Amino acid sequence: MRATIGRSSRAIGAAAAAVALLLAGCTAGSSTPEGAAADGSSVSVAMTTPTWILPISQPGKTGGENDIFGQALYPSVFSYDLGGEDEYNLDHEHSVAESVEVSEDGLTYTTALKDLEWSDGTPISARDVEFWFNLIAANKADWASYTEGGFPDNVESFDVIDDTTFSITTTEVYSPGWYIGNQLNSLTPMPQHAWDKTSDEGEVGDLDRDPDTAQDVFDYLVSAAEDPASYATDDLWSTVSGPWTLESFTPGGEVVLAANEKYTGADAAELSQVVFQPFTDDTSQFNLLRSGGIDYGYIPPNALDQQEIIEQNGYTVEPWDGWSITYVALNFANPESGPLFEQKYLRQAMQQLIDQESISEVVWNDAASPTCGPVPQEPGAAGTSEGCAYGFDPEAATTLLEDNGWDVVPDGASTCVNPGTGEGQCGEGIEEGRELAFTMTSQSGSTAGSRMMAEIQSQFSQAGIGLEIKEVPDSVAVSQVCEEGEECSWDMSFFGSQGSWYYPVYASGERLFATDAPVNLGSYSDETADELIDATRFSSDPEALQEYNDYLAEDLPVLWMPNPVNKVSAFSEDLTGISPQDPMLRMYPQDWTRG
Amino acid sequence: MFFENRLAAVGLLLIVGLVAFSFLGPLLHPTDQVHTDLANAYAAPGVEGYALGTDGVGYDQLGRLMFGGQTSLIVGLAAGLLATAFGTLWGATAGFVGGWVDAVMMRVVDALLSIPALFLFMLIATIITPTVPMLVLTIAAFAWLNPARMIRGDSIALRSRDFIVAMRGMGGGSLRAVRTHVVRNAIGTVIVNATFQIADAILYVAYLSFLGLGVPPPAANWGGMLSSGLSEIYSSHWWLVYPPGILIILLVLSFNFVGDGLRDAFEVRLRKR
């Protein structure tokens, strides 16, 4: 099997995305960097201030803005394009890799790098990728993408074959699509010749090849990366491999990227400068957008009826669809509510009380579409729940509860009147008189999110299911997996005002719905689901993903919710190259041009 | 005297009107403020029988203003009165007893005053799911500080007055002095302060709700409605923005007018001769 990452013929469109914000445009009065090889123009983009620069992600530093910022300076070995025709969805334009080849036995992935140079003139080599690998291998517990048994645990060996070729041999035979898309996606060359040291004045050596000293190097780099204020002045970060260099990083959070004059790749920046501007909230960003003060911004969901005015002001408005799903997590580990959630009929009834289509249309102003299962629909696909296992059907929900031993009291509290585990009974662990009442932890700060919760609360009440909505800030909205011996009191949790989960290329569920998976927040566990998830990792059968989706769509490990677009982007009409925006939330400003 | 102050009279009338609107209005204009109705979301005023339109999830806006007014008034009145009552007792006791008791009690007040109340409200509201009683207690817990300082001043002035000295000389206790003489003689200050406390409490409810930390739906209050409506500021849904904002202004102004009127009525020096 061989996939060549050749030059793509598709237009430079690239994309964008980010858990934060967007936008671009000419910033009046902004200066053009002296000597820039690009066209002298500048574009302003609304985006949360990045807080991480090192191409080894850390817990708490995985926001989309950090990925966009990092990719501009240190592009990864593989980039992906869901809309492309490549066998493994590889993005020819933006990858550092020239090609990847999978051995006949399926164990070895051999990658050839493009002929590129660091900004200081040193060639980018396989040694630079090995440097990255050695650091995460020696510090995997501190790497945000690490899961036990995953990369790099599933790597038998990493071998540098020549200056621009390396191979990775796996411990088992995996599905190549899954391995390239979901395991090798973090591989990033780092300048070994500049960073392989333990202090600013330290001597550069092969310290990464000894696990002990590799930890020291890692600690040094992480320590430097923890100080965003120094990013633009610290020599460490002046050696870059991407089409951009960091020009300034102001205390106010504004980040200015300048075109990398030394960049040797094919996707060199057309613009001279990109300015990432942070905003405290949607309203302040939207005010500036309405006044034409920013080139690339977004329209909040509740202001979508302003689209026409924004377009009249010279903007192109385009939804930024994500490769994502949105859901409410149910806490199966809660000793109180867990036994209720274990009952599939109850999960089904609750799902039938969620009017995904109406919520998408009214609350999200059509900027959302129903989620029907764990594998996302095609990004941008028209959203209906026609294909969902359970559509909105309050009467069926009520009947289902009554058929399973519940006395349904609309606008009251439905109670179990027929306890037991037999047919027509409430189920294991549910005593007589038990009421249906839950607390939903939800994100504050999203008008659409609050309205959606009000609608669901209203529908639930008509089946006698009490729902108390507790809104909390984003930082605590994501409820944690309950550890044994710890208090485990949350019932339901929603954190999807911009989508709950964004997948890498391969929308498999090993991180979400497998037993003990790191983001399996509600501790859902199902033997069949585990087998199907394993099949998506090890089998090349394209049906494996479909079977996994169909089973979980029906088994409801969570409640499926309307999946909002990441943003509704608005960018200056004279900017080209932004569309299509990347559903995996990357942004490639080097593709943008003016005029 | 009070009714000679026209603004105070207008304020009182407005308060009566707003109370009637909130508590008697639903009897004349019954609406469903529990169940959403997405099919009728954003109906314009006058359309489909909605006199003031509907909001983003289909609640009748006029009915919701009545419903929300109940929360704003109940929390504002209860928190304002509770804060005034507690602050009065605290300040009167501290001022009358004096000495180290006064020092300790007022340092407690100073310490609490140094903490930004809104920050604490937000912290508490984040930890605990807001309910009406919780909002009352939370707001009252920090709103009593100013009345306490004010009444302490009155109390210090009163404790050396002849009638109190005489009462104590005849064996009267401190508790009796505070209850019977200090508080009663400071009643003007207390009442005037109470009206401002109520106005402040109503604003605090609005602040918290505006920040998304008010009583969760389906409950409503004017601050929360204003916050939600502001997200429609660029849309044509004016009925979601102006009515709750205007009602908050009217209610707070009314209590302030009444407070000014009462202050003038109690203040002998301001009376016309």
Interface residues (C-beta under 8 A of the other chain):
Chain A: T283 F286 R290 P300 N302 A303 D305 Q306 I309 D355 S358 I359 V362 V363 D411 T439 S444 G445 T447 S450 R451 M453 A454 E455 Q457 S458 Q459 S461 Q462 E468 I469 K470 E471 V472 P473
Chain B: V34 H35 T36 L38 A39 A41 G56 V57 T126 T129 G212 L213 P216 P217 P218 S228 L230 S231 E232 I233 Y234 S235 S236
